[in-house]
Amino acid sequence: MSDSTSNREKKRVIRDGVRQLKSKPGWDPSARSNGTDPNRALRDLSQRERTDKAMDGASECEACLKARASSGDATAL
C-alpha cells in the first residue's frame, strides 16, 4: 500500500484479507479454541484421575485423618 492510501482503505483491505483467510478450512483461530483438542482432553482426564487417586488415598490415610481433626479443615491432606 502506498503512503497516499487512507487509513479507512487500509482497514478495509485488512478486513477483507482476514475474511478471506477465515473462509478457508482450518484458518479460523476462534474455531480452534473450542476445547476439542484431543491432547488437552487426555491431559485433563489424566489430571482428574491423579486427583481422584490422591483424594481416595487421603480418606484412608491415618496421618491425613489426624491432620483434619487437628486443623478442623475437612480438605486437609
Summary of the structure (lengths in Angstrom):
residues: 77
radius of gyration: 26.7
end to end distance: 63.4
largest distance: 77.8
contacts: 127
relative contact order: 0.06
helix: 70%
strand: 0%
